[in-house]
Amino acid sequence: MPESGNISGARYDNILGTVGNTPVIRINKLGPPGINLFVKSEAFNPMSSVKDRLALGIIEHAEKTGALKPGQTVVEATSGNTGIGLAMVCAQKGYPLVVTMAESFSVERRKLMRFLGAKVVLTPAAEKGTGMLNKAIELAEKHGWFLTRQFENEANADMHYRTTGQEILAAFPDGELDYWVTGYGTGGTLKGVAKALNEKSPGTQIIVCEPDNSALLGSGKRQLRHDNGSPSVSHEAFRPHLMQGWTPDFVSKLTEDALKEEYVDQVVPIEGQEAVRLSRALAQQEGIFVGISAGATFSGALQVATKAPEGTTILCMLPDTGERYLSTPLFEGISEEMTEEEMGISKSTPGYRFDKPSAAPPAAAEEVKPEPEAVSYMEEAIADTEQPVVMFALGGASSAGLCANSSIVSASRTAPSTWIRWPTRKTTRAASCALR
Ligand code: PMP
């Protein structure tokens, strides 16, 4: 909480003004003693991930250069967070959005995009990241849509240079940041922030994490790509891994740029189960609710921290919220039902338990008969196929009885939209009778 007198009272012209300026938070329990360990939580963006930055950066750049015309459809291949960020930006700015996504990514992500008005086209899991990317290219070419090309688009890295990078420099203004730790997906965060640190805080070492079972950078093998920078084949070291959003089955151009610029000091392999464990530990011991790639990046930061001398300052990126992973291994073992321990707590007092009835059962509800006038009107209205009706009820036994009838109405008519009639004197009267 800000101290009173320190309250910002910020107002924004629209949601897009709330992208970025995410907090840097000290880790108090999970780090080794004597180390200044901080995290930057990108879950504080409006759609709760780092990719809100990319989405805004790419769309604004395309508007400026004229690559994106008013009302033109935007299309992108995304594991979810980019699509969710783009869906927010496109909704606010009025562009239709089509997202291609491998069926293996979490269901929450698809639903969120559709909720924000985007269309989601699934691609077979077996065809991996390159499959969804090629589908987006096909669609863009066929329909003349604007393809955002998040993996090659310089506007992605540039947004991170202008925002994430400058925010980090402002949080550690005196060059006191010894290590900055990140993963990579598009490599936009990596390339943009690394460039900013390289310019203004050259002493900061840049640590890049990747899955230990899918060590594309660690393999030292080159990525083959087309002239426009997009990958031409799946990288041979790729294996499926737990960190959604990290390390697709190719090394993106932006990631390769960061390596070529020699921004990267060290590549650290991360074990998937350790990533899950640390994501849970951040939630349960620090109250910081983040996803699996965040737990993975934090694992890399802890590896650095345990070897670093006292007084070292480390900043770790946390790319998104844990809420995006309800249907994934992150929530495995988190039950919907009461655990034994919770049952024990329930049984520790006498009332309101499932294993025995409550001491004083609630009085039986008084039976209320619907008024004959209401019933006969309702029967008449239902029988009249010429006149559509809308039925509603606010509660009570008589309205519940009539409500049961309404389901018969809806079942007996084919298109629900044909039975809306509101307001009329008759329906109002019938409803008020029923509800008395
Ligand atoms: N973690 C998650 C959950 C992500 O969605 C992404 C973006 N795909 C990343 C990490 C990596 O970010 P970037 O694309 O900037 O490399």
Residues whose N, C-alpha, C, O or C-beta is under 5 A from the ligand:
A	BS01	PMP	N81 G183 Y184 G185 T186 G187 G188 T189 L190 Q244 G245 W246 S293 P319 D320
